[in-house]
Each structure stands twice: as structure tokens, then as C-alpha cells.
Amino acid sequence: MTTLNDSIDKMLTGRIVIFIDGESTGLCIDLRHYPGRTPQEPDVEKVVRGSKDGFTENIIENSGLIRRRIRDPRFRCEILQIGVRSKTDVCICFLKDVANPGLIKTIRKELKAIDVDGIPMADNAVEEFILRQGWNPFPLVRYTGRPDVAAVHLLEGHIVLISDTSPSVMILPTTLFHHVQHAEEYRQVTASGALLRWFRFMAILASIFLVPLWLLIVTDHLLPDFLNFIGPNDKDYHIPLILQILIAEVGIETLRLAAIHTPTALSTHSVSLQLF
């Protein structure tokens, strides 16, 4: 370290700085140990077979979990600091001889151009700054909490961004097909893995076209006689059928949000005990 401001930044991250009389530079020793949890399997990416570890909120542990799977000297981890006040560490991970150098340069440039007080929302804030997605509803990056998934994408030439305090990493660039992949497929034989992926594709297509197709068949009386029990039997309903479907969609989305944000039975029991 050659400047006092650099030394202050290092000390604020928990490192030890040693100054020697008569020397113009100092020594920085990294003995940081932040309080946190141990690596455990992510709740949304569980597998029957495979590793049970996952990313944590510690950027050093997360990069180490990937390094454990890719022991290649060409695997690079570049750490940048983002935020004038927060100085959040963001790590760019890539394989030097596999990833696109132009893309790496562009991402590095976009990260250095971020000028904000801080990014407390970590990777989500970084995504908004570097991609400028706007009103596009489709995801442009993929998030994962599994080190093995991140390692597979690195070997394919993708770039992984690790943000400190975030238990997930960002994979880019991605396409629609990357979002329908699952770690369980890689633990199966080729035929079984391909079959699982095709089932997932069919489920996606069914979720998109099944309701409109059902509405078209019911309203245009295209059902055969032996399937007349499908759909509304009373044609004198006061609420339009399309409005009923929209209400049902809102109800399902509300139930999904409630299932995500409702505390577990143990935490609910603890809250009730605290109230008494």
C-alpha cells in the first residue's frame, strides 16, 4: 500500500495494516473472519444426488467453493470495490483462456463506472447498473446458490459475479435455455437428464398455452359432447370468463407470495411465545 486512504480502506474491511518506520509503504495482512453461517444446500436448488454445500454471504468463502472445483491456474478472480460509502467487494470470476476477453473488459468497465453511495442490495443492484434492463420483463442473467452450477458455467465460458453479503452469484451471459437447467439433470444418465429437461419444457409450454386454449375451446363450443362437463355449465354467468381467469391468477399469485413470506411453524411458535 502506498497511500493513507488505501490503508484506511483496508482497515475498514477488517484487515491488519503494519507500518514500518522509515518505509514509504505498509504491509497488509488479511486475517478477516466475518460472522456468518456455514455453507448449506440452497432451499430453491435442492438435489437428490450431489453436493449439499452452497454459497454464503462471505465473498472469500464463495470464491473458495468455486476454486475447490476448478483447480486451474487460469481461473481468475478479480475483486473490485463498488460504492463510495459502502465499498462493497464484487468479484469477477472467469477462465482466462475460455471466456470472451471483450465481454470481460466490458463488464469490468461497467462495474468501475458505477458511482453510487452503496449497493446494499448487492448483486441485484449490480445487475441493474451493468445491464440497464429497463422494462424488459425477461431475465438477462441467471442466479444460483450452488458452487457446482457456477463451476459448470465457468467451464462453458460464462462469467460469474460474486457480490459480498449475497448468498447467490450472478451468471452472465445467459439465454432462455440456461434458466430451465437444473443441477439434478447433471446427476443423471444422459437419457434421464434429457427426459427431465423435456418435461420441464412441456410444463413451461403448458403454463403458457393451456389456459388460453381452454378458454378458446369453451367459449367457441369446440368441445365434443362427452367432454361437456369441462368448463362452465351455466352460460348465464354475470362475470366474464376471462375476468374469472384473471381473478384466479391474482389469487394464485397472492398464495405464492404468502407461502414465500409466511414464517415457518417454529418461528411462528416463537413469536407467539414472545407475545405472551
C-alpha positions as protocol buffer text, in pm:
chain_id: "A"
residue {
  index: 1
  type: MET
  ca { x: 0 y: 0 z: 0 }
}
residue {
  index: 2
  type: THR
  ca { x: 130 y: 343 z: -92 }
}
residue {
  index: 3
  type: THR
  ca { x: -141 y: 585 z: 24 }
}
residue {
  index: 4
  type: LEU
  ca { x: -310 y: 656 z: 355 }
}
residue {
  index: 5
  type: ASN
  ca { x: -658 y: 632 z: 205 }
}
residue {
  index: 6
  type: ASP
  ca { x: -579 y: 285 z: 75 }
}
residue {
  index: 7
  type: SER
  ca { x: -467 y: 183 z: 424 }
}
residue {
  index: 8
  type: ILE
  ca { x: -788 y: 316 z: 577 }
}
residue {
  index: 9
  type: ASP
  ca { x: -998 y: 124 z: 326 }
}
residue {
  index: 10
  type: LYS
  ca { x: -812 y: -196 z: 410 }
}
residue {
  index: 11
  type: MET
  ca { x: -858 y: -148 z: 784 }
}
residue {
  index: 12
  type: LEU
  ca { x: -1230 y: -78 z: 742 }
}
residue {
  index: 13
  type: THR
  ca { x: -1267 y: -421 z: 581 }
}
residue {
  index: 14
  type: GLY
  ca { x: -1112 y: -589 z: 884 }
}
residue {
  index: 15
  type: ARG
  ca { x: -754 y: -632 z: 765 }
}
residue {
  index: 16
  type: ILE
  ca { x: -441 y: -560 z: 966 }
}
residue {
  index: 17
  type: VAL
  ca { x: -211 y: -283 z: 844 }
}
residue {
  index: 18
  type: ILE
  ca { x: 152 y: -265 z: 960 }
}
residue {
  index: 19
  type: PHE
  ca { x: 360 y: 49 z: 918 }
}
residue {
  index: 20
  type: ILE
  ca { x: 738 y: 37 z: 946 }
}
residue {
  index: 21
  type: ASP
  ca { x: 938 y: 341 z: 1045 }
}
residue {
  index: 22
  type: GLY
  ca { x: 1139 y: 475 z: 756 }
}
residue {
  index: 23
  type: GLU
  ca { x: 941 y: 291 z: 488 }
}
residue {
  index: 24
  type: SER
  ca { x: 708 y: 464 z: 241 }
}
residue {
  index: 25
  type: THR
  ca { x: 479 y: 162 z: 208 }
}
residue {
  index: 26
  type: GLY
  ca { x: 290 y: -54 z: 453 }
}
residue {
  index: 27
  type: LEU
  ca { x: 206 y: -421 z: 487 }
}
residue {
  index: 28
  type: CYS
  ca { x: -150 y: -552 z: 475 }
}
residue {
  index: 29
  type: ILE
  ca { x: -234 y: -885 z: 638 }
}
residue {
  index: 30
  type: ASP
  ca { x: -568 y: -1044 z: 564 }
}
residue {
  index: 31
  type: LEU
  ca { x: -692 y: -1214 z: 881 }
}
residue {
  index: 32
  type: ARG
  ca { x: -1058 y: -1133 z: 835 }
}
residue {
  index: 33
  type: HIS
  ca { x: -1326 y: -1354 z: 979 }
}
residue {
  index: 34
  type: TYR
  ca { x: -1677 y: -1220 z: 942 }
}
residue {
  index: 35
  type: PRO
  ca { x: -1963 y: -1369 z: 1142 }
}
residue {
  index: 36
  type: GLY
  ca { x: -2177 y: -1586 z: 919 }
}
residue {
  index: 37
  type: ARG
  ca { x: -2332 y: -1923 z: 858 }
}
residue {
  index: 38
  type: THR
  ca { x: -2174 y: -2240 z: 728 }
}
residue {
  index: 39
  type: PRO
  ca { x: -2227 y: -2350 z: 366 }
}
residue {
  index: 40
  type: GLN
  ca { x: -2552 y: -2540 z: 325 }
}
residue {
  index: 41
  type: GLU
  ca { x: -2771 y: -2653 z: 38 }
}
residue {
  index: 42
  type: PRO
  ca { x: -2987 y: -2374 z: -112 }
}
residue {
  index: 43
  type: ASP
  ca { x: -3359 y: -2412 z: -48 }
}
residue {
  index: 44
  type: VAL
  ca { x: -3459 y: -2348 z: -411 }
}
residue {
  index: 45
  type: GLU
  ca { x: -3198 y: -2574 z: -576 }
}
residue {
  index: 46
  type: LYS
  ca { x: -3216 y: -2897 z: -381 }
}
residue {
  index: 47
  type: VAL
  ca { x: -3098 y: -3218 z: -543 }
}
residue {
  index: 48
  type: VAL
  ca { x: -3139 y: -3583 z: -451 }
}
residue {
  index: 49
  type: ARG
  ca { x: -2785 y: -3670 z: -554 }
}
residue {
  index: 50
  type: GLY
  ca { x: -2494 y: -3432 z: -542 }
}
residue {
  index: 51
  type: SER
  ca { x: -2318 y: -3189 z: -314 }
}
residue {
  index: 52
  type: LYS
  ca { x: -2508 y: -3033 z: -27 }
}
residue {
  index: 53
  type: ASP
  ca { x: -2299 y: -2717 z: 9 }
}
residue {
  index: 54
  type: GLY
  ca { x: -2398 y: -2373 z: -112 }
}
residue {
  index: 55
  type: PHE
  ca { x: -2285 y: -2015 z: -122 }
}
residue {
  index: 56
  type: THR
  ca { x: -2290 y: -1798 z: 189 }
}
residue {
  index: 57
  type: GLU
  ca { x: -2276 y: -1423 z: 246 }
}
residue {
  index: 58
  type: ASN
  ca { x: -1893 y: -1430 z: 256 }
}
residue {
  index: 59
  type: ILE
  ca { x: -1723 y: -1348 z: -74 }
}
residue {
  index: 60
  type: ILE
  ca { x: -1400 y: -1523 z: 29 }
}
residue {
  index: 61
  type: GLU
  ca { x: -1580 y: -1848 z: 110 }
}
residue {
  index: 62
  type: ASN
  ca { x: -1781 y: -1830 z: -212 }
}
residue {
  index: 63
  type: SER
  ca { x: -1473 y: -1788 z: -430 }
}
residue {
  index: 64
  type: GLY
  ca { x: -1308 y: -2071 z: -237 }
}
residue {
  index: 65
  type: LEU
  ca { x: -1602 y: -2304 z: -304 }
}
residue {
  index: 66
  type: ILE
  ca { x: -1560 y: -2242 z: -677 }
}
residue {
  index: 67
  type: ARG
  ca { x: -1181 y: -2272 z: -660 }
}
residue {
  index: 68
  type: ARG
  ca { x: -1223 y: -2611 z: -493 }
}
residue {
  index: 69
  type: ARG
  ca { x: -1396 y: -2734 z: -809 }
}
residue {
  index: 70
  type: ILE
  ca { x: -1175 y: -2558 z: -1065 }
}
residue {
  index: 71
  type: ARG
  ca { x: -808 y: -2601 z: -970 }
}
residue {
  index: 72
  type: ASP
  ca { x: -678 y: -2431 z: -1279 }
}
residue {
  index: 73
  type: PRO
  ca { x: -415 y: -2154 z: -1267 }
}
residue {
  index: 74
  type: ARG
  ca { x: -604 y: -1982 z: -1549 }
}
residue {
  index: 75
  type: PHE
  ca { x: -906 y: -1936 z: -1325 }
}
residue {
  index: 76
  type: ARG
  ca { x: -915 y: -1568 z: -1234 }
}
residue {
  index: 77
  type: CYS
  ca { x: -1090 y: -1381 z: -952 }
}
residue {
  index: 78
  type: GLU
  ca { x: -1069 y: -1002 z: -981 }
}
residue {
  index: 79
  type: ILE
  ca { x: -1207 y: -806 z: -686 }
}
residue {
  index: 80
  type: LEU
  ca { x: -1339 y: -453 z: -732 }
}
residue {
  index: 81
  type: GLN
  ca { x: -1492 y: -218 z: -478 }
}
residue {
  index: 82
  type: ILE
  ca { x: -1823 y: -51 z: -561 }
}
residue {
  index: 83
  type: GLY
  ca { x: -1986 y: 227 z: -364 }
}
residue {
  index: 84
  type: VAL
  ca { x: -1839 y: 550 z: -233 }
}
residue {
  index: 85
  type: ARG
  ca { x: -1954 y: 475 z: 121 }
}
residue {
  index: 86
  type: SER
  ca { x: -2019 y: 100 z: 132 }
}
residue {
  index: 87
  type: LYS
  ca { x: -1712 y: -7 z: -70 }
}
residue {
  index: 88
  type: THR
  ca { x: -1873 y: -343 z: -138 }
}
residue {
  index: 89
  type: ASP
  ca { x: -1644 y: -610 z: -282 }
}
residue {
  index: 90
  type: VAL
  ca { x: -1753 y: -755 z: -616 }
}
residue {
  index: 91
  type: CYS
  ca { x: -1553 y: -1040 z: -766 }
}
residue {
  index: 92
  type: ILE
  ca { x: -1532 y: -1115 z: -1139 }
}
residue {
  index: 93
  type: CYS
  ca { x: -1466 y: -1487 z: -1192 }
}
residue {
  index: 94
  type: PHE
  ca { x: -1373 y: -1633 z: -1529 }
}
residue {
  index: 95
  type: LEU
  ca { x: -1141 y: -1875 z: -1706 }
}
residue {
  index: 96
  type: LYS
  ca { x: -881 y: -1669 z: -1886 }
}
residue {
  index: 97
  type: ASP
  ca { x: -849 y: -1893 z: -2191 }
}
residue {
  index: 98
  type: VAL
  ca { x: -1220 y: -1977 z: -2223 }
}
residue {
  index: 99
  type: ALA
  ca { x: -1421 y: -1660 z: -2153 }
}
residue {
  index: 100
  type: ASN
  ca { x: -1463 y: -1384 z: -2409 }
}
residue {
  index: 101
  type: PRO
  ca { x: -1196 y: -1116 z: -2340 }
}
residue {
  index: 102
  type: GLY
  ca { x: -1415 y: -843 z: -2488 }
}
residue {
  index: 103
  type: LEU
  ca { x: -1702 y: -933 z: -2257 }
}
residue {
  index: 104
  type: ILE
  ca { x: -1471 y: -936 z: -1955 }
}
residue {
  index: 105
  type: LYS
  ca { x: -1342 y: -592 z: -2047 }
}
residue {
  index: 106
  type: THR
  ca { x: -1696 y: -459 z: -2090 }
}
residue {
  index: 107
  type: ILE
  ca { x: -1812 y: -593 z: -1753 }
}
residue {
  index: 108
  type: ARG
  ca { x: -1504 y: -456 z: -1580 }
}
residue {
  index: 109
  type: LYS
  ca { x: -1565 y: -116 z: -1739 }
}
residue {
  index: 110
  type: GLU
  ca { x: -1932 y: -113 z: -1638 }
}
residue {
  index: 111
  type: LEU
  ca { x: -1851 y: -206 z: -1280 }
}
residue {
  index: 112
  type: LYS
  ca { x: -1589 y: 67 z: -1248 }
}
residue {
  index: 113
  type: ALA
  ca { x: -1837 y: 319 z: -1390 }
}
residue {
  index: 114
  type: ILE
  ca { x: -2089 y: 261 z: -1108 }
}
residue {
  index: 115
  type: ASP
  ca { x: -2095 y: 578 z: -899 }
}
residue {
  index: 116
  type: VAL
  ca { x: -2332 y: 544 z: -602 }
}
residue {
  index: 117
  type: ASP
  ca { x: -2309 y: 570 z: -225 }
}
residue {
  index: 118
  type: GLY
  ca { x: -2352 y: 196 z: -183 }
}
residue {
  index: 119
  type: ILE
  ca { x: -2516 y: -121 z: -308 }
}
residue {
  index: 120
  type: PRO
  ca { x: -2686 y: -270 z: 0 }
}
residue {
  index: 121
  type: MET
  ca { x: -2894 y: -498 z: -225 }
}
residue {
  index: 122
  type: ALA
  ca { x: -2568 y: -646 z: -360 }
}
residue {
  index: 123
  type: ASP
  ca { x: -2600 y: -846 z: -683 }
}
residue {
  index: 124
  type: ASN
  ca { x: -2945 y: -717 z: -776 }
}
residue {
  index: 125
  type: ALA
  ca { x: -2823 y: -357 z: -770 }
}
residue {
  index: 126
  type: VAL
  ca { x: -2515 y: -454 z: -973 }
}
residue {
  index: 127
  type: GLU
  ca { x: -2737 y: -619 z: -1234 }
}
residue {
  index: 128
  type: GLU
  ca { x: -2945 y: -304 z: -1275 }
}
residue {
  index: 129
  type: PHE
  ca { x: -2637 y: -88 z: -1323 }
}
residue {
  index: 130
  type: ILE
  ca { x: -2448 y: -302 z: -1573 }
}
residue {
  index: 131
  type: LEU
  ca { x: -2739 y: -435 z: -1782 }
}
residue {
  index: 132
  type: ARG
  ca { x: -2987 y: -145 z: -1781 }
}
residue {
  index: 133
  type: GLN
  ca { x: -3274 y: -385 z: -1837 }
}
residue {
  index: 134
  type: GLY
  ca { x: -3545 y: -120 z: -1827 }
}
residue {
  index: 135
  type: TRP
  ca { x: -3896 y: -252 z: -1890 }
}
residue {
  index: 136
  type: ASN
  ca { x: -3778 y: -585 z: -2029 }
}
residue {
  index: 137
  type: PRO
  ca { x: -3953 y: -849 z: -1812 }
}
residue {
  index: 138
  type: PHE
  ca { x: -3730 y: -1138 z: -1919 }
}
residue {
  index: 139
  type: PRO
  ca { x: -3422 y: -1223 z: -1709 }
}
residue {
  index: 140
  type: LEU
  ca { x: -3089 y: -1144 z: -1870 }
}
residue {
  index: 141
  type: VAL
  ca { x: -2873 y: -1317 z: -1608 }
}
residue {
  index: 142
  type: ARG
  ca { x: -2904 y: -1630 z: -1400 }
}
residue {
  index: 143
  type: TYR
  ca { x: -2864 y: -1655 z: -1025 }
}
residue {
  index: 144
  type: THR
  ca { x: -2753 y: -1967 z: -846 }
}
residue {
  index: 145
  type: GLY
  ca { x: -2665 y: -2060 z: -492 }
}
residue {
  index: 146
  type: ARG
  ca { x: -2478 y: -2377 z: -585 }
}
residue {
  index: 147
  type: PRO
  ca { x: -2099 y: -2376 z: -642 }
}
residue {
  index: 148
  type: ASP
  ca { x: -2115 y: -2675 z: -878 }
}
residue {
  index: 149
  type: VAL
  ca { x: -2360 y: -2493 z: -1108 }
}
residue {
  index: 150
  type: ALA
  ca { x: -2134 y: -2187 z: -1113 }
}
residue {
  index: 151
  type: ALA
  ca { x: -1831 y: -2405 z: -1190 }
}
residue {
  index: 152
  type: VAL
  ca { x: -2010 y: -2573 z: -1482 }
}
residue {
  index: 153
  type: HIS
  ca { x: -2098 y: -2236 z: -1635 }
}
residue {
  index: 154
  type: LEU
  ca { x: -1741 y: -2111 z: -1591 }
}
residue {
  index: 155
  type: LEU
  ca { x: -1612 y: -2411 z: -1785 }
}
residue {
  index: 156
  type: GLU
  ca { x: -1861 y: -2325 z: -2060 }
}
residue {
  index: 157
  type: GLY
  ca { x: -1717 y: -1974 z: -2095 }
}
residue {
  index: 158
  type: HIS
  ca { x: -1959 y: -1777 z: -1880 }
}
residue {
  index: 159
  type: ILE
  ca { x: -1861 y: -1506 z: -1633 }
}
residue {
  index: 160
  type: VAL
  ca { x: -1962 y: -1523 z: -1268 }
}
residue {
  index: 161
  type: LEU
  ca { x: -2003 y: -1216 z: -1049 }
}
residue {
  index: 162
  type: ILE
  ca { x: -1982 y: -1265 z: -673 }
}
residue {
  index: 163
  type: SER
  ca { x: -2107 y: -983 z: -452 }
}
residue {
  index: 164
  type: ASP
  ca { x: -2015 y: -966 z: -88 }
}
residue {
  index: 165
  type: THR
  ca { x: -2308 y: -1021 z: 155 }
}
residue {
  index: 166
  type: SER
  ca { x: -2505 y: -1210 z: -113 }
}
residue {
  index: 167
  type: PRO
  ca { x: -2568 y: -1588 z: -87 }
}
residue {
  index: 168
  type: SER
  ca { x: -2608 y: -1620 z: -464 }
}
residue {
  index: 169
  type: VAL
  ca { x: -2387 y: -1543 z: -762 }
}
residue {
  index: 170
  type: MET
  ca { x: -2472 y: -1392 z: -1098 }
}
residue {
  index: 171
  type: ILE
  ca { x: -2402 y: -1583 z: -1419 }
}
residue {
  index: 172
  type: LEU
  ca { x: -2385 y: -1399 z: -1750 }
}
residue {
  index: 173
  type: PRO
  ca { x: -2446 y: -1401 z: -2036 }
}
residue {
  index: 174
  type: THR
  ca { x: -2739 y: -1640 z: -2040 }
}
residue {
  index: 175
  type: THR
  ca { x: -3023 y: -1744 z: -2267 }
}
residue {
  index: 176
  type: LEU
  ca { x: -3369 y: -1884 z: -2203 }
}
residue {
  index: 177
  type: PHE
  ca { x: -3234 y: -2239 z: -2209 }
}
residue {
  index: 178
  type: HIS
  ca { x: -2994 y: -2170 z: -1923 }
}
residue {
  index: 179
  type: HIS
  ca { x: -3285 y: -2079 z: -1697 }
}
residue {
  index: 180
  type: VAL
  ca { x: -3456 y: -2416 z: -1742 }
}
residue {
  index: 181
  type: GLN
  ca { x: -3148 y: -2616 z: -1646 }
}
residue {
  index: 182
  type: HIS
  ca { x: -3124 y: -2783 z: -1308 }
}
residue {
  index: 183
  type: ALA
  ca { x: -2839 y: -2945 z: -1121 }
}
residue {
  index: 184
  type: GLU
  ca { x: -3035 y: -3269 z: -1088 }
}
residue {
  index: 185
  type: GLU
  ca { x: -3007 y: -3325 z: -1465 }
}
residue {
  index: 186
  type: TYR
  ca { x: -2628 y: -3346 z: -1446 }
}
residue {
  index: 187
  type: ARG
  ca { x: -2652 y: -3620 z: -1181 }
}
residue {
  index: 188
  type: GLN
  ca { x: -2850 y: -3849 z: -1410 }
}
residue {
  index: 189
  type: VAL
  ca { x: -2756 y: -4050 z: -1715 }
}
residue {
  index: 190
  type: THR
  ca { x: -2794 y: -3877 z: -2050 }
}
residue {
  index: 191
  type: ALA
  ca { x: -3135 y: -4023 z: -2133 }
}
residue {
  index: 192
  type: SER
  ca { x: -3284 y: -3949 z: -1791 }
}
residue {
  index: 193
  type: GLY
  ca { x: -3140 y: -3598 z: -1781 }
}
residue {
  index: 194
  type: ALA
  ca { x: -3272 y: -3517 z: -2128 }
}
residue {
  index: 195
  type: LEU
  ca { x: -3614 y: -3656 z: -2033 }
}
residue {
  index: 196
  type: LEU
  ca { x: -3628 y: -3437 z: -1722 }
}
residue {
  index: 197
  type: ARG
  ca { x: -3542 y: -3132 z: -1927 }
}
residue {
  index: 198
  type: TRP
  ca { x: -3810 y: -3211 z: -2187 }
}
residue {
  index: 199
  type: PHE
  ca { x: -4065 y: -3250 z: -1908 }
}
residue {
  index: 200
  type: ARG
  ca { x: -3966 y: -2905 z: -1786 }
}
residue {
  index: 201
  type: PHE
  ca { x: -4007 y: -2761 z: -2136 }
}
residue {
  index: 202
  type: MET
  ca { x: -4352 y: -2917 z: -2170 }
}
residue {
  index: 203
  type: ALA
  ca { x: -4454 y: -2781 z: -1832 }
}
residue {
  index: 204
  type: ILE
  ca { x: -4347 y: -2431 z: -1939 }
}
residue {
  index: 205
  type: LEU
  ca { x: -4542 y: -2457 z: -2264 }
}
residue {
  index: 206
  type: ALA
  ca { x: -4846 y: -2588 z: -2078 }
}
residue {
  index: 207
  type: SER
  ca { x: -4836 y: -2299 z: -1832 }
}
residue {
  index: 208
  type: ILE
  ca { x: -4833 y: -2055 z: -2124 }
}
residue {
  index: 209
  type: PHE
  ca { x: -5086 y: -2208 z: -2365 }
}
residue {
  index: 210
  type: LEU
  ca { x: -5312 y: -2433 z: -2157 }
}
residue {
  index: 211
  type: VAL
  ca { x: -5540 y: -2163 z: -2012 }
}
residue {
  index: 212
  type: PRO
  ca { x: -5582 y: -1966 z: -2340 }
}
residue {
  index: 213
  type: LEU
  ca { x: -5651 y: -2290 z: -2527 }
}
residue {
  index: 214
  type: TRP
  ca { x: -5907 y: -2396 z: -2268 }
}
residue {
  index: 215
  type: LEU
  ca { x: -6077 y: -2054 z: -2290 }
}
residue {
  index: 216
  type: LEU
  ca { x: -6090 y: -2076 z: -2670 }
}
residue {
  index: 217
  type: ILE
  ca { x: -6242 y: -2424 z: -2666 }
}
residue {
  index: 218
  type: VAL
  ca { x: -6502 y: -2343 z: -2402 }
}
residue {
  index: 219
  type: THR
  ca { x: -6619 y: -2011 z: -2543 }
}
residue {
  index: 220
  type: ASP
  ca { x: -6637 y: -2131 z: -2904 }
}
residue {
  index: 221
  type: HIS
  ca { x: -6819 y: -2458 z: -2817 }
}
residue {
  index: 222
  type: LEU
  ca { x: -6547 y: -2673 z: -2972 }
}
residue {
  index: 223
  type: LEU
  ca { x: -6570 y: -2945 z: -2708 }
}
residue {
  index: 224
  type: PRO
  ca { x: -6720 y: -3281 z: -2810 }
}
residue {
  index: 225
  type: ASP
  ca { x: -7032 y: -3400 z: -2631 }
}
residue {
  index: 226
  type: PHE
  ca { x: -6854 y: -3640 z: -2397 }
}
residue {
  index: 227
  type: LEU
  ca { x: -6636 y: -3351 z: -2267 }
}
residue {
  index: 228
  type: ASN
  ca { x: -6917 y: -3107 z: -2198 }
}
residue {
  index: 229
  type: PHE
  ca { x: -6854 y: -3134 z: -1825 }
}
residue {
  index: 230
  type: ILE
  ca { x: -6537 y: -2927 z: -1877 }
}
residue {
  index: 231
  type: GLY
  ca { x: -6588 y: -2556 z: -1834 }
}
residue {
  index: 232
  type: PRO
  ca { x: -6885 y: -2357 z: -1702 }
}
residue {
  index: 233
  type: ASN
  ca { x: -7219 y: -2536 z: -1724 }
}
residue {
  index: 234
  type: ASP
  ca { x: -7426 y: -2225 z: -1662 }
}
residue {
  index: 235
  type: LYS
  ca { x: -7399 y: -1996 z: -1961 }
}
residue {
  index: 236
  type: ASP
  ca { x: -7576 y: -1710 z: -1783 }
}
residue {
  index: 237
  type: TYR
  ca { x: -7286 y: -1618 z: -1556 }
}
residue {
  index: 238
  type: HIS
  ca { x: -7256 y: -1246 z: -1485 }
}
residue {
  index: 239
  type: ILE
  ca { x: -6877 y: -1227 z: -1461 }
}
residue {
  index: 240
  type: PRO
  ca { x: -6699 y: -1273 z: -1795 }
}
residue {
  index: 241
  type: LEU
  ca { x: -6491 y: -1588 z: -1817 }
}
residue {
  index: 242
  type: ILE
  ca { x: -6171 y: -1400 z: -1896 }
}
residue {
  index: 243
  type: LEU
  ca { x: -6219 y: -1188 z: -1583 }
}
residue {
  index: 244
  type: GLN
  ca { x: -6266 y: -1503 z: -1375 }
}
residue {
  index: 245
  type: ILE
  ca { x: -5934 y: -1635 z: -1507 }
}
residue {
  index: 246
  type: LEU
  ca { x: -5759 y: -1308 z: -1420 }
}
residue {
  index: 247
  type: ILE
  ca { x: -5904 y: -1317 z: -1069 }
}
residue {
  index: 248
  type: ALA
  ca { x: -5783 y: -1676 z: -1030 }
}
residue {
  index: 249
  type: GLU
  ca { x: -5434 y: -1574 z: -1147 }
}
residue {
  index: 250
  type: VAL
  ca { x: -5424 y: -1293 z: -891 }
}
residue {
  index: 251
  type: GLY
  ca { x: -5536 y: -1536 z: -621 }
}
residue {
  index: 252
  type: ILE
  ca { x: -5268 y: -1789 z: -712 }
}
residue {
  index: 253
  type: GLU
  ca { x: -5000 y: -1519 z: -712 }
}
residue {
  index: 254
  type: THR
  ca { x: -5120 y: -1399 z: -372 }
}
residue {
  index: 255
  type: LEU
  ca { x: -5099 y: -1752 z: -233 }
}
residue {
  index: 256
  type: ARG
  ca { x: -4748 y: -1787 z: -373 }
}
residue {
  index: 257
  type: LEU
  ca { x: -4636 y: -1467 z: -204 }
}
residue {
  index: 258
  type: ALA
  ca { x: -4797 y: -1578 z: 120 }
}
residue {
  index: 259
  type: ALA
  ca { x: -4619 y: -1913 z: 103 }
}
residue {
  index: 260
  type: ILE
  ca { x: -4283 y: -1741 z: 49 }
}
residue {
  index: 261
  type: HIS
  ca { x: -4315 y: -1478 z: 321 }
}
residue {
  index: 262
  type: THR
  ca { x: -4502 y: -1680 z: 583 }
}
residue {
  index: 263
  type: PRO
  ca { x: -4266 y: -1779 z: 865 }
}
residue {
  index: 264
  type: THR
  ca { x: -4208 y: -2142 z: 946 }
}
residue {
  index: 265
  type: ALA
  ca { x: -4402 y: -2321 z: 1216 }
}
residue {
  index: 266
  type: LEU
  ca { x: -4109 y: -2298 z: 1455 }
}
residue {
  index: 267
  type: SER
  ca { x: -4066 y: -1923 z: 1410 }
}
residue {
  index: 268
  type: THR
  ca { x: -4442 y: -1870 z: 1440 }
}
residue {
  index: 269
  type: HIS
  ca { x: -4439 y: -2063 z: 1766 }
}
residue {
  index: 270
  type: SER
  ca { x: -4150 y: -1850 z: 1890 }
}
residue {
  index: 271
  type: VAL
  ca { x: -4332 y: -1529 z: 1800 }
}
residue {
  index: 272
  type: SER
  ca { x: -4644 y: -1643 z: 1983 }
}
residue {
  index: 273
  type: LEU
  ca { x: -4439 y: -1724 z: 2293 }
}
residue {
  index: 274
  type: GLN
  ca { x: -4280 y: -1380 z: 2283 }
}
residue {
  index: 275
  type: LEU
  ca { x: -4622 y: -1218 z: 2266 }
}
residue {
  index: 276
  type: PHE
  ca { x: -4721 y: -1391 z: 2588 }
}
